């Protein structure tokens, strides 16, 4: 019995010491070296994640749309505001995945001033990728609606979804690239 307690104590002792000593990520891992571009999280299929070049309002709208789709929340205000751009077909396709999460790629400003985002919905076995487009719309100042004051606002313009693809097929298509870490080896 004493031997078992000793083995357990010895096994967990290094973990406790290590966690107390290394509370932050070393600067060498966080900061790019001279001439090296900063590295952001990436999805194997859609690339860099996050806001990218998109204005804040466009990015928030895109996240709200994706959140409503993943949660199958057809009553969300963002769905009502989207009008014909968001259809029952979109909800049914996403629901068929049994989605666990969504990913939104860095927004890209288009030549016409609109913003596009690469998106991916991930379920336990399958994934659907697509592209979401938002545009800046000027609200009518003569509108009687108190809920929507006059001025510009971002609205969903379109959501294009690709065919559902098995996660195993995606993993086979992409090889791991460890070149960002070569300086540590």
C-alpha positions in Angstrom: 0.0 0.0 0.0 2.8 2.4 0.9 4.5 1.6 -2.4 1.3 2.4 -4.4 1.0 5.8 -2.6 4.6 6.5 -3.3 4.3 5.7 -7.0 1.2 7.9 -7.3 2.9 10.8 -5.5 6.0 10.5 -7.7 3.9 10.3 -10.9 2.0 13.5 -10.1 4.8 15.5 -8.5 6.5 16.5 -11.7 3.1 17.7 -13.1 2.5 20.0 -10.1 6.0 21.4 -10.3 5.8 22.0 -14.1 2.5 23.7 -13.9 3.7 26.1 -11.3 6.9 27.0 -13.1 5.4 27.5 -16.6 2.5 29.8 -16.2 2.9 31.6 -19.6 3.9 30.6 -23.1 7.5 31.5 -23.7 8.1 34.6 -25.8 9.9 32.5 -28.5 6.6 30.7 -29.2 4.3 33.7 -29.1 6.3 36.3 -31.1 7.4 35.8 -34.7 11.1 36.2 -35.3 12.5 39.0 -37.5 11.1 38.9 -41.0 8.5 36.2 -40.0 4.8 37.0 -40.4 2.5 36.5 -37.3 0.7 33.1 -37.3 -3.0 32.9 -36.7 -5.1 29.8 -36.1 -6.1 28.1 -39.4 -8.7 25.5 -40.4 -7.3 22.9 -42.8 -10.1 23.6 -45.3 -11.0 27.3 -45.1 -7.7 28.8 -44.0 -7.1 31.6 -41.5 -9.8 32.0 -38.9 -11.1 35.2 -37.4 -12.2 38.7 -38.5 -9.5 39.2 -41.2 -10.1 42.4 -43.2 -13.8 42.5 -42.3 -15.3 45.5 -40.5 -16.5 44.7 -37.0 -20.2 44.9 -37.8 -19.9 42.6 -40.7 -18.0 40.0 -38.7 -20.6 40.1 -35.8 -23.4 39.7 -38.3 -21.7 36.7 -39.9 -21.1 35.0 -36.5 -24.8 35.6 -35.5 -26.0 34.0 -38.7 -23.7 31.0 -38.2 -24.8 30.7 -34.6 -28.5 30.7 -35.5 -27.8 28.0 -38.2 -25.9 25.7 -35.8 -28.5 26.1 -33.0 -31.3 25.6 -35.5 -32.8 28.9 -34.2 -35.2 29.9 -36.9 -36.8 32.5 -34.6 -33.6 34.5 -34.1 -33.8 38.2 -35.1 -30.8 37.8 -37.5 -32.9 35.2 -39.4 -35.9 37.5 -39.7 -33.6 40.3 -40.8 -32.0 38.1 -43.5 -35.1 37.8 -45.5 -34.8 35.5 -48.6 -31.0 35.1 -48.2 -31.4 32.5 -45.5 -33.8 29.7 -46.5 -35.3 26.5 -44.9 -32.8 24.6 -47.2 -29.9 26.2 -45.4 -31.3 25.1 -42.0 -32.0 21.6 -43.2 -28.6 21.1 -44.7 -26.8 22.3 -41.5 -29.2 20.3 -39.2 -28.4 17.1 -41.2 -24.8 17.4 -40.0 -25.7 17.3 -36.3 -23.3 20.3 -36.1 -20.9 20.5 -33.1 -19.3 23.8 -34.1 -18.8 26.3 -36.9 -15.7 28.0 -38.1 -15.5 31.4 -39.8 -12.5 32.3 -42.0 -11.0 35.7 -42.2 -13.3 38.2 -43.9 -12.3 39.6 -47.2 -13.4 42.9 -48.6 -14.8 42.6 -52.1 -14.3 45.2 -54.9 -18.0 46.4 -54.5 -17.6 47.0 -50.8 -19.3 43.9 -49.6 -17.5 41.3 -47.4 -17.2 37.6 -47.8 -16.3 34.9 -45.3 -15.4 31.3 -45.9 -17.3 29.2 -43.4 -17.3 25.6 -42.3 -19.9 23.6 -40.2 -18.5 20.5 -38.5 -20.5 17.6 -37.2 -19.3 14.2 -35.8 -18.8 12.6 -39.2 -19.3 15.2 -41.9 -18.5 18.8 -42.7 -20.1 21.4 -45.0 -18.1 24.4 -46.3 -19.4 27.5 -47.9 -19.2 31.2 -48.4 -21.2 33.9 -46.6 -21.7 37.3 -48.2 -22.7 40.5 -46.3 -23.3 43.9 -47.6 -23.8 47.4 -46.2 -27.4 48.6 -46.6 -28.7 52.1 -46.1 -31.9 52.2 -44.1 -34.7 54.4 -45.3 -34.9 57.5 -43.1 -38.6 57.8 -43.8 -39.3 54.4 -42.4 -41.9 54.2 -39.6 -40.0 51.5 -37.8 -38.6 52.5 -34.4 -36.7 49.2 -34.1 -34.5 50.0 -37.1 -33.2 53.6 -36.9 -32.0 55.2 -40.1 -28.4 54.7 -41.2 -26.2 52.0 -42.7 -26.3 48.4 -41.4 -24.8 45.1 -42.4 -27.2 42.5 -43.9 -26.8 39.0 -45.1 -26.6 39.0 -48.9 -26.1 35.3 -49.7 -25.0 32.0 -48.2 -23.6 29.4 -50.6 -23.0 25.9 -49.3 -21.0 23.1 -50.8 -21.9 19.4 -50.7 -21.5 17.6 -47.4 -18.1 15.9 -47.1 -16.9 13.1 -44.7 -14.3 14.3 -42.2 -12.2 11.3 -43.1 -12.0 12.4 -46.7 -10.9 15.9 -45.6 -8.2 14.5 -43.3 -6.8 12.4 -46.2 -6.7 15.4 -48.5 -4.5 17.6 -46.2 -1.0 16.9 -45.0 0.5 18.5 -42.0 3.0 21.3 -42.5 5.4 21.7 -39.6 7.5 24.4 -41.3 6.2 27.1 -38.9 7.9 25.1 -36.0 11.2 24.2 -37.7 13.1 26.8 -35.7 12.3 24.9 -32.5 13.7 21.5 -33.7 
